[in-house]
Amino acid sequence: MSVMYCRKKIKRKWQVFPGRNKFYCNGRIMIAKQTGVFYLTMVLILVTSGLFFAFDCPFLASNLTPAIPAIGGVLFVFVMGMLLRASFSDPGVLPRATPEEAADIERQIDATNGPSGPGYRPPPRTREVLINGQTVKLKYCFTCKIFRPPRASHCSLCDNCVERFDHHCPWVGNCVGRRNYRFFYLFILSLSFLTIFIFAFVITHVILRSNRTGFLSALKDSPISVFLDGCTVLEVVVCFFSIWSIVGLSGFHTYLMSSNQTTNEDIKGSWSSKRGKGNYNPYSYGNFITNCCAALCGPLPPSLIDRRGFVQPDTPQPAAQTNGTGACPSNQVQSHMVRRPYSVLSQRE
């Protein structure tokens, strides 16, 4: 009975996850710890869209066409779907090395560096691999105790190594990496269309009302008109100042996707021609159409962390070793993350 009780007390892996993340719905939802800006994103989208559907769409549908609220509704649902998909999914977190794996890597590094003496400074912990004729350095992560695969980087905010790390985006409350980049891109692209759509038809609403009743005279007619016009002004201001940043961000990521680069690589100038004539991007397929298709339509890799799995004890302990409490001794339970194999020599992603 004590052994069975021990098994019942075993936690799921998301409950002992070493990174700085928050989990909901029994580990199904994974998001960064700092979510304040993410909630601001949700509020801005919901409030602006809500005002548009409540106060502008009835007038536009009756005076122009019912297709306007229908198209706006489709865009809104798509934007929210892509936002939640990018925010609540595993961006491509790499499992940390187990104590045994970390010790084995340390032995390999010591054997490579050779004997040390007084004043000896060990070389940087890097390895080199050849990808499409281009030499790529793999850096050692002192937190995760692994040599990061190509294009991976450690996020200081989430405290995880992420595959094909692009950047940490506070607006979506998550890292943007290999497993959620397409959803992030589709989110900012569709949000650009939604913002332009709302801005254009709010202005249309104002112009039509001004031509029929006079905007300033309608503003003085009743408190209801004052409230409606105040909502319209709020929509125009939010959309006007959002368009430039959102459309600019969409254009920047369209450029990155068409050349198969990440924000991290672009900022560091990893494949800049200034580093030499032989410095080229080994991950590019050669043309922007293929690069975009690979990013948006390629197979989605599985998660490498089994966050909903159970933390397994090394061996079941008999009742005599539970100290009579019926609880598992703490030194008998260890976290074993499922480590699915990934290739550091992958040609392209």
C-alpha positions in Angstrom: 0.0 0.0 0.0 2.9 2.4 0.8 4.4 1.7 -2.6 1.1 2.6 -4.3 0.8 5.7 -2.2 4.3 6.7 -3.3 3.3 6.5 -6.9 0.2 8.6 -6.4 2.3 11.4 -4.9 4.5 11.7 -8.0 4.2 15.0 -9.7 3.9 15.9 -13.3 7.0 17.3 -15.0 5.6 20.8 -15.6 5.3 21.1 -11.8 9.1 20.7 -11.4 10.0 22.4 -14.7 13.4 24.2 -14.2 12.6 27.2 -16.4 10.8 30.4 -15.4 7.5 29.6 -17.0 3.9 29.4 -15.9 1.7 26.5 -16.7 -2.1 26.1 -16.8 -4.7 23.4 -17.7 -2.4 20.7 -16.3 0.6 21.7 -18.4 -1.3 22.1 -21.7 -0.7 25.9 -21.6 2.9 27.2 -21.3 3.6 30.9 -21.1 6.3 33.2 -19.8 6.3 34.4 -16.2 6.1 38.1 -17.1 2.6 38.4 -18.8 1.6 42.0 -18.0 2.3 43.3 -21.6 0.5 40.2 -23.0 -2.6 41.2 -21.1 -2.2 44.7 -22.4 -2.1 43.3 -26.0 -5.3 41.4 -25.3 -7.1 44.5 -23.9 -6.1 46.7 -26.8 -7.3 44.2 -29.4 -10.6 43.4 -27.6 -11.5 47.0 -26.7 -10.7 48.4 -30.2 -12.5 45.6 -32.0 -15.4 45.7 -29.5 -16.0 49.4 -30.1 -15.8 48.9 -33.8 -18.3 46.1 -33.9 -20.6 47.8 -31.4 -20.7 51.4 -32.7 -19.4 51.5 -36.3 -20.5 48.2 -37.8 -24.3 48.8 -37.5 -24.1 52.0 -39.3 -21.7 50.7 -42.0 -23.8 47.5 -42.5 -27.0 49.4 -43.0 -25.5 52.2 -45.2 -22.8 50.3 -47.1 -22.8 46.5 -47.0 -23.2 43.7 -44.4 -19.9 42.3 -45.6 -18.0 44.8 -43.5 -18.8 43.3 -40.1 -18.5 39.8 -41.6 -14.9 40.4 -42.9 -14.0 42.2 -39.6 -15.3 39.2 -37.6 -13.2 36.8 -39.6 -10.1 38.9 -39.2 -10.7 39.3 -35.4 -11.2 35.6 -34.8 -8.0 34.7 -36.8 -6.0 37.4 -35.0 -7.1 36.0 -31.6 -6.5 32.4 -32.6 -2.9 33.1 -33.8 -2.2 35.2 -30.7 -3.3 32.5 -28.3 -1.5 29.8 -30.3 1.8 31.7 -30.3 1.4 32.6 -26.6 0.3 29.3 -25.1 2.5 26.9 -26.9 6.0 25.5 -26.4 8.3 27.7 -28.5 10.9 24.9 -28.9 12.4 24.6 -25.4 15.4 22.3 -25.3 15.6 19.9 -22.3 18.4 20.4 -19.8 21.0 17.8 -19.5 20.5 15.2 -16.7 23.3 15.0 -14.1 24.7 12.0 -15.9 24.8 13.7 -19.3 26.3 16.9 -17.8 29.1 14.9 -16.1 29.8 13.1 -19.4 30.0 16.4 -21.3 32.4 17.7 -18.6 34.6 14.6 -19.0 34.7 15.1 -22.8 35.6 18.8 -22.4 38.4 18.0 -19.9 39.8 15.3 -22.2 39.8 17.7 -25.2 41.4 20.6 -23.2 44.2 18.4 -21.8 46.0 18.8 -18.5 45.9 22.2 -16.9 48.7 24.0 -15.0 49.3 27.3 -13.2 48.1 30.2 -15.2 46.3 28.0 -17.6 43.1 29.4 -19.1 40.8 26.9 -20.7 39.6 27.8 -24.2 35.9 28.8 -24.8 33.5 25.9 -24.7 32.5 25.7 -28.4 32.3 23.1 -31.0 32.2 23.5 -34.8 29.9 21.7 -37.3 29.7 22.1 -41.0 26.3 23.0 -42.5 26.0 23.4 -46.3 29.7 24.2 -46.5 29.5 26.9 -43.7 31.2 26.4 -40.4 28.8 27.0 -37.5 29.9 27.2 -33.9 27.9 25.5 -31.2 28.1 27.3 -27.8 28.0 25.6 -24.5 25.1 26.7 -22.1 26.3 26.8 -18.5 22.7 26.8 -17.3 21.3 23.9 -19.3 24.6 22.1 -19.4 24.4 21.3 -23.1 26.0 22.4 -26.4 23.2 24.3 -28.0 22.3 23.1 -31.5 22.6 25.5 -34.5 20.4 28.7 -34.2 19.4 27.9 -30.6 19.9 30.5 -27.9 19.3 30.8 -24.2 16.5 33.2 -23.2 17.4 35.1 -20.0 13.8 35.9 -19.2 12.4 32.4 -19.5 15.7 30.7 -18.5 15.4 28.1 -21.3 17.4 27.3 -24.4 15.1 27.6 -27.4 15.4 26.0 -30.8 15.7 28.5 -33.7 15.4 31.3 -31.2 14.1 34.4 -32.8 13.4 36.7 -29.8 11.4 37.0 -26.6 8.3 38.9 -27.3 6.6 40.5 -24.3 3.5 41.4 -26.5 2.7 37.7 -26.9 4.1 36.8 -23.5 6.4 34.0 -24.8 9.6 33.3 -26.6 9.3 33.1 -30.4 11.1 30.0 -31.6 11.0 27.1 -34.0 7.6 25.7 -32.9 5.6 29.0 -32.7 7.3 31.4 -35.2 4.7 30.8 -37.9 1.8 31.6 -35.5 3.6 34.7 -34.3 4.1 35.9 -37.9 0.5 35.1 -38.9 -0.6 37.0 -35.8 1.3 40.3 -36.6 0.4 40.0 -40.3 -3.3 39.5 -39.6 -3.3 42.2 -36.9 -1.9 44.6 -39.5 -4.8 43.9 -41.8 -7.3 44.2 -38.9 -5.9 47.5 -37.8 -5.9 49.0 -41.3 -9.4 47.6 -41.8 -10.8 49.1 -38.6 -9.0 52.4 -39.2 -10.2 52.8 -42.8 -13.9 52.0 -42.0 -13.9 54.2 -38.9 -12.8 57.1 -41.0 -15.4 56.1 -43.6 -18.0 56.1 -40.8 -17.0 59.6 -39.7 -17.0 61.0 -43.3 -20.5 59.6 -44.1 -21.9 61.0 -40.8 -20.3 64.3 -41.5 -21.8 64.5 -45.0 -25.3 63.6 -43.7 -25.7 65.5 -40.4 -22.4 67.4 -39.8 -20.0 65.9 -37.4 -19.8 69.0 -35.1 -23.5 69.5 -35.0 -24.1 65.8 -34.2 -21.5 66.1 -31.5 -23.6 68.8 -29.7 -27.0 67.1 -30.1 -27.0 64.6 -27.2 -24.9 62.9 -24.6 -25.2 59.7 -26.6 -23.7 61.3 -29.6 -20.8 62.6 -27.5 -20.2 59.1 -26.2 -20.3 57.6 -29.6 -18.0 60.2 -31.1 -15.6 59.7 -28.1 -15.4 56.0 -28.9 -14.8 56.8 -32.6 -12.0 59.1 -31.6 -10.5 56.5 -29.3 -10.5 53.9 -32.2 -8.9 56.3 -34.6 -6.1 57.2 -32.1 -5.3 53.6 -31.2 -5.3 52.4 -34.8 -3.3 55.4 -36.1 -0.5 54.9 -33.6 -0.6 51.1 -33.9 -0.5 50.9 -37.7 3.1 52.1 -38.1 4.7 49.7 -35.6 2.6 46.7 -36.5 2.9 47.1 -40.3 6.7 47.8 -39.9 7.1 44.7 -37.7 5.2 42.6 -40.2 7.4 43.9 -43.0 10.6 43.2 -41.0 9.6 39.6 -40.3 8.5 39.1 -43.9 12.1 40.1 -44.9 13.5 37.7 -42.3 11.3 34.8 -43.4 12.0 35.4 -47.1 15.8 35.1 -46.3 15.4 32.3 -43.7 16.9 34.4 -40.9 16.0 35.0 -37.3 15.8 38.3 -35.4 18.7 37.1 -33.3 20.9 36.4 -36.3 20.0 39.7 -38.0 20.9 41.8 -34.9 24.2 40.0 -34.5 24.9 40.2 -38.2 25.7 36.5 -38.3 25.4 36.2 -42.1 26.4 39.7 -43.0 28.7 40.2 -46.1 30.8 42.5 -43.9 32.3 39.4 -42.2 33.7 38.1 -45.5 32.8 37.0 -49.0 32.5 33.4 -47.8 30.0 34.3 -45.1 26.6 33.2 -46.3 23.4 31.9 -44.7 23.6 28.1 -44.9 19.9 27.7 -44.0 18.5 29.6 -46.9 16.9 27.6 -49.7 18.0 30.1 -52.3 14.8 31.9 -53.1 12.2 33.7 -51.0 9.2 31.6 -52.1 10.8 28.4 -50.9 11.9 30.0 -47.7 8.4 31.4 -47.0 6.8 28.0 -47.7 9.3 26.2 -45.4 8.5 28.6 -42.6 4.7 28.7 -43.0 3.9 25.3 -44.5 6.7 23.0 -43.2 6.0 20.2 -40.7 5.7 21.4 -37.1 8.4 19.6 -35.0 7.2 17.8 -31.8 7.9 19.3 -28.4 11.1 18.0 -26.8 9.8 18.4 -23.3 7.2 16.0 -22.0 5.7 18.6 -19.7 2.6 16.6 -19.0 4.5 13.4 -18.3 5.1 12.1 -14.8 8.3 12.4 -12.8 9.4 8.8 -12.4 11.1 7.4 -9.3 14.3 5.4 -9.8 12.9 2.3 -8.3 9.7 1.6 -6.2 10.6 1.7 -2.5 9.2 -0.9 0.0 7.3 0.2 3.0 10.3 -0.2 5.2 12.1 2.6 3.4 9.3 5.2 3.7 10.2 6.0 7.4 6.7 4.9 8.4 5.1 8.0 6.9 3.8 6.5 3.7 5.5 9.3 1.7 8.3 8.9 -0.8 11.7 10.0 0.4 12.8 13.1 -1.5 16.1 11.7 -2.6 14.3 8.9 -4.4 12.4 11.1 -6.9 14.3 12.7 -9.8 13.0 14.7 -12.7 13.7 12.9 -16.0 12.7 15.1 -19.0 11.9 13.1 -22.1 14.8 13.8 -24.4 13.7 13.2 -28.0 16.7 13.1 -30.3 17.4 16.3 -32.3 20.2 16.6 -34.9 22.8 19.4 -34.5 23.8 18.7 -38.1 20.4 19.5 -39.6 20.9 21.1 -43.0 18.0 23.5 -42.9 15.0 24.2 -40.6 
